[in-house]
Amino acid sequence: MDSFSSHSSMGSGSPQMSAEDFKDQLKNQLAQAYAQEFLETVREKCFEKCITRPGSSLSGSESSCTSRCVERYIEATGIISRALFSAPR
């Protein structure tokens, strides 16, 4: 982290640094919100799709289905993230 990350009250500072700080904070907040949404989506969708009889343990097919489902969501999230965050700033 640089010295502008925690406080922007050092002198008159350039407007660009202030904008960069804001962008960084916004990105962090969006990343947190996205991670929470991702986990909730995976939990809901993969449970609905894969768990046929909830119980104290998963059957082999439920376990395999859940693994594949989570892997697909992770792969899709990676593709989307790369597309969003690789754009020129």
Secondary structure, 3 states (H helix, E strand, C coil): CCCCCCCCCCCCCCHHHHHHHHHHHHHHHHHHHHHHHHHHHHHHHHHHHHCCCCCCCCCHHHHHHHHHHHHHHHHHHHHHHHHHHCCCC
